[in-house]
Amino acid sequence: MTTWTQADLAAIDAAIATGASRVRFADNREVFYRSLAEMRSVRRDIAAALGGTVTAPRVTLASFRRD
């Protein structure tokens, strides 16, 4: 069983934010994820193990329109 760290949570958050599918964790393991859904699931598991929130990182989108 893996012991998760805050650095692991930060690594997967960064990968999700940038659209990367490969994550290198604090113990030097590198994992390739097949989908964003799989990454979010692992992120929830890490956050729960750390006793933190289990929500996904917030994303803000902006749109512009010319009248």
C-alpha distances in whole Angstrom, upper triangle without the diagonal:
4,7,9,13,16,17,14,16,19,19,18,21,23,22,23,26,27,27,25,22,20,18,17,14,15,13,16,13,16,15,18,19,21,22,23,22,18,18,19,17,14,16,16,12,12,15,14,11,14,17,19,21,20,23,23,25,29,31,35,37,41,44,47,50,54,57
4,6,10,13,13,11,13,16,15,15,18,20,19,20,23,24,24,22,20,18,15,14,11,11,10,12,11,13,13,16,17,20,21,21,20,17,16,17,15,12,13,14,11,10,13,13,10,12,15,17,19,18,21,21,22,26,28,32,34,38,41,44,48,51,54
4,7,10,11,10,11,14,15,15,17,19,19,21,23,25,25,23,21,19,16,15,11,10,10,13,12,15,15,19,19,22,23,22,22,19,17,18,16,13,13,14,11,9,12,12,8,9,13,14,17,17,20,20,21,25,28,31,34,37,41,44,47,51,54
4,7,8,6,8,11,11,11,14,16,16,17,19,21,22,20,19,17,14,13,9,9,9,12,12,14,14,17,17,21,21,20,19,17,15,15,14,11,10,12,9,6,9,10,7,7,11,12,14,14,17,17,18,22,24,28,30,34,37,40,44,47,50
4,5,5,7,9,10,11,13,14,16,17,19,20,21,20,20,18,14,13,9,8,9,12,13,15,16,19,19,22,22,21,21,19,16,16,16,13,12,13,12,8,9,11,9,7,11,11,14,15,17,17,17,21,23,26,29,33,36,39,43,46,49
4,5,5,6,9,10,10,12,14,15,16,18,20,19,19,18,14,13,10,9,12,14,15,16,17,19,19,23,22,20,21,19,16,16,16,14,11,13,12,9,9,12,10,8,11,10,12,13,15,15,14,18,20,23,26,29,33,36,40,43,46
4,5,5,6,9,10,10,12,14,15,16,18,17,17,15,11,10,7,6,10,11,12,14,15,17,18,21,21,19,20,19,15,16,17,14,12,14,14,10,11,14,13,11,14,13,15,16,17,16,15,18,20,23,26,29,33,36,39,42,46
4,5,5,6,9,10,11,12,14,16,16,15,15,13,9,8,5,6,9,10,10,11,12,14,14,18,18,16,17,15,12,13,14,11,9,12,11,8,10,13,11,10,14,13,15,14,16,15,14,18,20,23,26,29,32,36,39,42,45
4,5,5,6,9,10,11,12,14,15,14,15,14,10,11,9,10,12,14,14,14,13,15,15,18,17,15,16,14,11,11,12,9,7,9,10,6,7,10,10,9,12,10,11,11,12,11,11,14,17,20,23,26,30,33,36,40,43
4,6,5,6,9,10,10,12,14,13,14,13,10,11,9,10,13,14,14,14,14,16,16,19,18,16,17,16,13,13,15,12,9,12,13,10,10,14,14,12,15,12,13,13,14,12,11,14,15,19,21,24,28,31,34,38,41
4,5,5,6,9,10,11,12,10,11,10,7,7,6,8,11,11,11,11,11,13,13,16,16,14,16,15,11,12,14,12,10,13,14,11,12,16,15,14,17,15,16,16,16,14,12,16,17,20,22,25,28,31,35,38,41
4,5,5,6,9,10,10,9,9,9,6,8,8,11,13,13,12,11,10,11,10,14,13,11,12,11,7,9,11,8,7,10,11,9,11,14,14,14,16,14,14,13,13,11,10,14,15,18,20,24,27,30,34,37,40
4,5,5,6,9,10,10,11,12,10,12,11,13,16,16,16,15,14,14,13,16,14,11,13,13,9,9,12,10,8,11,13,11,11,14,15,14,16,13,13,12,11,8,7,10,11,15,17,21,24,27,31,34,37
4,5,5,6,8,8,10,11,9,11,11,13,17,16,16,14,14,14,14,16,15,12,15,15,11,12,15,13,11,14,16,14,14,18,18,17,19,17,16,16,15,12,10,12,12,15,17,20,23,26,30,33,36
4,5,5,6,5,7,7,6,9,11,14,16,15,14,12,11,11,10,13,12,10,13,12,9,10,13,12,11,14,16,14,15,18,19,19,21,19,18,17,16,12,11,14,13,17,18,21,24,27,30,33,37
4,6,5,6,8,10,9,13,14,16,19,18,17,15,13,12,10,12,10,7,10,11,7,8,11,11,9,12,15,14,14,17,19,18,20,18,16,14,13,9,9,11,11,14,15,19,21,25,28,31,34
4,6,8,11,12,12,15,16,18,21,20,20,17,16,15,14,16,13,10,13,14,11,11,15,15,12,15,18,16,16,19,21,20,22,19,17,16,14,10,8,9,8,11,13,16,19,22,25,28,32
4,6,9,11,11,14,16,18,21,20,19,16,16,14,14,15,13,11,15,15,12,13,17,16,15,18,20,19,19,22,24,23,25,22,21,19,18,14,12,13,11,14,14,17,19,22,26,29,32
4,7,9,11,14,16,19,22,20,19,16,14,12,11,12,10,8,12,13,10,12,15,15,14,17,19,19,19,22,24,23,25,23,21,19,18,14,13,14,12,15,15,18,20,23,26,29,33
4,6,8,11,13,17,19,17,15,12,11,9,9,11,10,9,13,12,10,12,15,14,14,17,19,18,19,22,23,23,25,23,22,20,19,16,15,17,16,18,19,22,24,27,30,33,36
4,7,10,13,16,18,16,14,10,8,6,5,7,7,8,11,10,8,11,13,12,13,16,17,17,19,21,22,22,25,23,22,20,19,16,16,18,18,21,21,24,26,29,32,36,39
4,7,10,13,15,12,10,7,6,4,6,9,10,11,14,12,10,13,15,13,13,17,17,16,19,21,21,21,24,23,23,21,21,18,18,20,20,23,24,27,29,32,35,38,42
4,6,10,11,10,8,6,5,7,8,12,12,12,14,12,9,12,14,11,11,15,15,13,16,19,18,18,21,20,20,19,19,17,16,19,20,23,24,27,30,33,37,40,43
4,7,8,6,6,4,6,9,11,15,16,16,18,15,13,16,17,13,13,17,17,14,17,20,18,18,22,21,22,21,21,19,19,22,22,26,27,30,33,36,39,42,46
4,6,5,5,6,8,11,13,17,18,17,18,16,13,15,16,12,12,15,14,12,14,17,15,15,18,18,19,19,20,18,18,22,23,26,28,31,34,37,41,44,47
4,5,7,9,12,15,17,20,21,20,22,19,16,18,19,15,14,17,16,13,15,18,15,14,18,18,20,20,22,20,20,23,25,28,30,33,36,39,43,46,49
4,6,9,11,15,17,21,22,22,23,20,18,20,20,16,16,19,17,14,17,19,16,16,20,20,23,22,24,23,23,26,28,31,33,37,40,43,46,49,53
4,6,10,13,16,19,21,21,23,20,17,20,20,17,17,20,19,16,19,21,19,19,23,23,25,24,25,24,23,27,28,31,33,36,39,42,45,48,51
4,7,10,13,16,18,19,20,17,15,18,18,14,15,19,17,15,18,20,18,19,22,22,24,23,24,22,23,26,27,30,32,35,38,41,45,48,51
4,7,10,13,15,16,18,15,13,16,17,14,15,18,17,15,19,21,19,20,23,23,24,22,23,21,21,25,25,28,30,33,36,39,42,45,48
4,6,10,12,13,15,11,10,14,14,11,13,16,15,14,17,19,18,20,23,22,23,21,21,19,20,23,24,27,28,32,34,37,40,43,47
4,7,9,11,13,10,9,13,14,12,14,17,17,16,19,21,21,22,25,24,24,21,22,19,20,23,23,26,27,30,32,35,38,41,44
4,6,8,9,7,6,10,11,10,12,14,15,15,17,19,20,21,23,22,22,19,19,16,18,20,20,24,24,28,30,33,36,39,42
4,7,8,7,8,11,12,12,14,16,17,18,20,22,22,24,26,25,24,21,20,18,19,22,21,24,25,28,29,33,35,39,41
4,5,5,7,9,10,11,13,15,16,17,19,20,21,23,25,23,22,18,18,15,16,18,18,21,21,25,26,30,32,35,38
4,5,5,6,9,10,10,12,14,15,16,18,20,21,22,20,19,16,14,11,13,15,14,17,18,21,23,27,30,33,36
4,5,5,6,9,10,11,13,14,15,17,18,20,21,19,17,14,13,11,13,15,15,19,20,23,25,29,31,35,37
4,5,5,6,9,10,11,12,14,15,17,19,20,19,18,14,14,12,15,17,18,21,23,26,28,32,35,38,41
4,5,5,6,9,10,10,12,14,15,16,18,17,16,13,13,10,12,15,16,19,21,24,27,30,33,37,40
4,5,5,6,9,10,10,12,14,15,16,14,13,10,9,7,9,12,14,17,19,23,25,29,32,36,38
4,5,5,6,9,10,11,12,14,15,14,13,10,10,9,12,15,17,21,23,26,29,32,35,39,41
4,5,5,6,9,10,11,12,14,14,13,10,12,11,13,17,18,22,24,28,31,34,37,41,43
4,5,5,6,8,10,11,12,11,10,8,9,8,10,13,15,19,22,25,28,32,35,39,41
4,5,5,6,9,10,10,9,8,5,7,8,10,14,16,20,23,26,29,33,36,39,42
4,6,5,6,9,10,10,10,8,11,11,14,17,20,24,26,30,33,36,39,43,46
4,5,5,6,9,9,10,9,11,12,13,17,19,23,26,29,33,36,39,43,46
4,5,5,6,5,6,6,8,10,11,15,18,21,24,28,31,35,38,41,44
4,5,5,6,7,6,10,12,14,17,20,24,27,30,34,37,40,44,46
4,5,8,10,10,13,15,17,20,23,27,30,33,36,40,43,47,49
4,5,9,10,13,15,16,19,22,25,29,32,35,39,42,46,48
4,7,9,12,14,16,19,22,25,29,32,35,39,42,46,48
4,6,9,11,12,15,19,22,25,28,32,35,38,42,44
4,6,9,10,12,16,19,22,26,29,32,35,39,41
4,7,9,12,15,18,21,25,28,32,35,38,40
4,7,9,12,15,18,21,24,28,31,35,37
4,6,9,12,15,19,22,25,29,32,35
4,7,10,13,17,20,23,27,30,33
4,7,10,13,17,20,23,27,29
4,7,10,13,17,20,24,26
4,7,10,13,17,20,23
4,7,10,14,17,20
4,7,10,14,16
4,7,10,13
4,7,10
4,6
4
